[in-house]
Amino acid sequence: MKSYDVVDFGAPLRPSEKPTPSPHGTEVLLRTLAAGVCHSDLHIWDGWYDLGGGKKLTVKDRGLVPPLTMGHEIVGEVVALGPEATGVKLGDKRLAHPWIGCGDCAACRRGEEQLCASPRFLGVQKPGGYADHVLVPHPRYLLELGGLSPAQAAPFACSGITAFGALKRVGEAIFKEQPILVIGAGGLGLMCLALLKALGGKGAVVADIDPRKREAALAAGAIGAIDAGAADAVRQAQAAARAPIGAAIDFVGASATAKLGIDAIAKGGKYVIVGLFGGDITLSLPLLPMRAITVQGSYVGSLAEMRELLALVATGKVPPVPVDHRRLDQANAVLEELKAGRIIGRAVMTP
């Protein structure tokens, strides 16, 4: 099989030829049909995260040692089955849920494998979709496409479930009654707009520094789009919402965007941070209880939430998100374009 691997952090991915794995036990071998490209891939590729104050968390600190095959948004065709794998058959086309835990810890037992302390995430700890084949440990992580093409379905494995999970953390009681602020109009932000509409949300104001992405957000149904870098961005967001902002979902996760989100929400509101751009913030502690706000991190979503998400998509209520189709041998160029902020929507590669 052929893959494009991180061999040296910060260096171009290196093409590699290796034996195609044979599935054992409950394992399922997929031939990759589509692999989405995610901002979190950039952190693995670079090899570090910005913790603010000059501090870094290295990828090696997370236990990731090259060579690494990235790609956690995977759709593939079943081409081989382990002797104990049931529930799928050869030729099936499936979306792989990549957020796989150890299966034994408390988080895994309560169905939140994405919070496992010893994860086996595809495209992170385990080889992922930047390859022409992917090994999945059990058929329960393989979900039907519901009429979507592989390229349309792949982003739901991360972009979709991450946006859906963030909306879950906000809660229907807020997003159906009050407008929210969505910070970042990349693939995640546009996916959030689509899901918010399908879930009957009140609407969202979108903040982004890129005018092209603000235009894309308005085309996707945002009730307003503001420059996140403007000196009066909070005032602009509140004015565009025309009502108290019930929550902010930050798909960027920078110091400046955190301040924007926290300052913009109304009393009793929620600031949900998803993005990993990096930095730190200083909070005035008395204002947390006085404003009764919630500051919460959100990390992808559970297998049950993935099934719930795909059931929602199957209703036809989720508008499509722009997909930029690329070949797998363009992986390095796509990563560079994503890093430069030139991708609108989601880039999806095919071998």
N, C-alpha and C positions, 0 to 999 in steps of 0.2 A: 504494500500500500504506500501511497505517497502522502506526505504531510508537509506543512510549513511550520517550522518550530522556532520558539525562542531558545536560542543557544547561548547568546550573550545579551544581557539586559541592555536596552538602548540601541542595539545593533539590528540590521535588517533580519527578518525571519529567514531561516535557511531551509531550502527544500531538502527533504529526506526520503529515502526509500527504505522500507523495513518490511518484514513479513506481516501479512495480513493476519490479525489474531483469529484464533478459533474459539468459539464460545464454549464454555463449560457450565455444568450445573444449570442455573436459571438464566444464564447470560444470553443476550440477543445481539447479533452482529447486524449493524445497519450499513448500507451503502449510502453515503451522504448525498442528499439531493439539494440541500440549501443550508447555509450557515450564516447567521447574522453576525454583524460586527458591532461591538458594544464599547462604550466609553471605559468600562472597567477593564477591557482588554488592554487599553493604553497604559493603565497602571501596572499591569503584569509585564507588559512589554518594556516599560521604562524601568521597572524593578523597585518602585518605592511609592509611598503615599506621603503627602505633606501634612504633618500634624500641627503645623503652626509653630511660631516662636523659634524657628530654625530647626525644629525636630522632624525626624523622618521615621516612618515605619517601613522597613524594607520587605520586599516580597519574600526574601529568605527567612525573615522573622516569622512569616506565616507558614513556613515549612515548605515553600515552593522552590525547588532546585531544578535548573535547566538540565536537559532539554525539556521544554514544555510545549504541548500542543494546545493552543487556545481554541476558543469557539464554543460557547455554551448555548447558543440559539440554533438548535439542530433539528432538521427534518431529514429522515432517511427511509430507505426501503429495506425491509427485513430480508436478508440474504442467507442467514444461517441461525440456527437455534441450538442452544444447549439441551441436553436430554431431559432436563427438568423444567424447561421454559414452556409455559402453556398460556393460551389466551391471545396469541398472535400467530400468524402463519406467513410462510414465505410469500413475498410479493406485496405484503401490506406496507402502506406508506404511513408513517407515524411521526408525530412530534415527540421529542424526548424531553421529559422534565429533568433538568440537569441538577437540581438542588437536592442531592442525595446525601443522607447522613449515614451514621454508623449502624443505625437500626436498633441499638440497645440502650442508649442514654434516655434520660427523662424527656428531653426535647423531642427525640425521635418517637418515643412511646406515645406522646400526646399529639403526634402528627405534625410537628414543626421541625422537620428535618433540616430546613434552611438555617436553623439556629444551632445545629449540632456543633459541638466543640471539636469533633474529629470527622470533618466532612469528607465526602468523596465526590465533590462537584465535578461534573463533566466540563472540560475546558478550563479547569482550574487545578484541582489536585489530580484529576484523571484526564487522559487524552480526550480532546474534544473535536469540534467540527471543522477545524482548519486541516482537514484530512479527507481522503476519499472513503474511509471507513471509520466507524465508531462502535465501540463495545459498550453496551448498556447492561447493568448488572441484573435487572429483573424486568419482565414484561409490564409490571404495574406502573413503570415510569414512562410507558409508551402510550400516547393518546391519539385518538382519531382526529383527522384534519377537519372534518365537518364541512367538506366541500371547498375548502381553501386550497389554493395552489401551495406547493412547498415554500416558495419565496414569501407568500403572504402569511403563512402559518408560522414560520421560523421566529419572527420577532416576538411572538407571544410568549416564548420560553423565558425571556428576560424583560424586554421592554414592556410587554403586555402584563405579565404577572407582577412586575415591579410597580407599575402604575396602578394596577388593580389593588395590590396590597396596600399601597399608600392611601388610596381612597377608602379602603376598609378601615385603616387606622383613623382617618378623619371621621368616618361614620355617616350613615344616611341622615341621621338626625340633624347634622350640620349641612352637608352638601346638597340636600334636597330643599332646604329652607333658606340658605344663605349663599351668596356668591363666594367663590374661593379664589385665591391667587395661585397661579402656577408659574413657578420661576424656572425658566429654561424652555425653549421651544424647539429642542432637538427631537430625536425619535421618541424619547420618553414623554416629553411635554405634549407632543401631538397625539401620542397614544392615550395620554390621560384625558385630553379633550374628547377624544372619540368615546372612551369608556364612560366619562361623566355624562355625555349626552345619552348614551344607551341606558344608563342607570337613572335617568330622569333628574339629573342635577340642575340646580338653579342657574349655573353658568360659571365661567371663569374668566378673569382678567389674566393675561399672560405677560410676563416680563422677560425681556431678552435684550442683549446689547446689539444683536445683529438685526438690521432692518429687514433683511430677506426672511429671516425666521419669524419676525413679527408679522410679516405679510402672510406667511404660511399658516400662522396661528389664527389670524382673522379669517382666512379662507376655510380653516377647519372649524370655525364656529365660535371662536373666542368673543366675548362681549366687549373686549377691549384689549389693546396691546400697547405696552409702554416700554420705554427704554430703561432697562434695569440699572444702567449706569448714570441716569440723570440725577442731579442733585436733589430734585424734588420727587423722586420716584415713589415714595410713600404716598405723598399727596395725590400724585397722578393715579396711582392704583386705586386709592380709596374713591377718588372722583369717578373713575371709569366703572367701578363696581356699582355705584349709585345705591349702595346699601352697606351696612357693616360687613366686613370680610370675615367669614366664619373660620377660615383656615387658610394656611399657606402650605403648599407642597413644593419643596425646594429640590429640583432635579439637578442643580449645579453643585451646591454644597461648598460654597466659598465663604470667607468671612463677610464679604460685602452682601452676598445674597442672604445669608443668615440674618444679618441686621435688618435687611429689607423685609424679610418674611415676618420676623418677630415684631417689628415696629408697625407693620401694616394691619395685623389681625386685630379684631375687636376684642373687647373684654370677654373672657370665657372661651377664646378661640384656641386653635391648635396650630402649632408650627411643626410640620413633619419633614424631616430631612432625609433625603435619599441619595443625593449626589456625593461624589467622593473627590471633588476638585481639590479641597484641602484648605487648611488654615485653622484659626481658632476664633473664639468670641469671648467677650466679657459681658456678663449679665449683672444687672442691679438686682440683687436677691429680693429686696422688699417688694419690687414691682411684680414678681412672679405671683405671690399670693394676692396682692392688691388687684392685679389684672385677671387673676385666676386662669392664666394661660397654661397650656401644655406644650412642652418641647419633647418631641419623640423621634427616635430613629426608626426607619423602616427598611428592612432588608428582604428583597424579592418577595416570595410568598410560598405557601405550603402546597403540597400535592393536591389537597382537597380544594384549595383556592384556585389552583390551575384548572381543575375539572369544572369548577363553578364558572370560571372565566370563559372556558371554551364552550360551555353550555350557553352563556350569554352571546358569544360570537355566533353560535349556530342559529340564533333567532334572527339574524340579519340586521340587528339594530346597531351594530358597531360599524361606523363608517371606516373605510379603508385608510390606512396611513401610507404616505408616499414611500415607495421602495425603490432604491437605487440598485439596479442589478449589475453585478460584477462577476468576474471569473476568479476562481481560487488562486490562480497564479498571479493575480493582481493584489494579493493580500497586503504587501508592503505599501503599495501606492494608496490603497484604501485607508490603511491606518494613518498614513501621513495626512491625507485629506480630512479624516475625522479629527485628528489632532489640531488641524488648522481651522476647524469649524466650517468646512465647506460642504459637508454632507447635509442635505435636507431630508428629513425623515430617517429611514433606516437603510443602511447598506447591507445587502445580502449577497453572499458569494455562492457560486455553484462550481463544482469540480469540472 
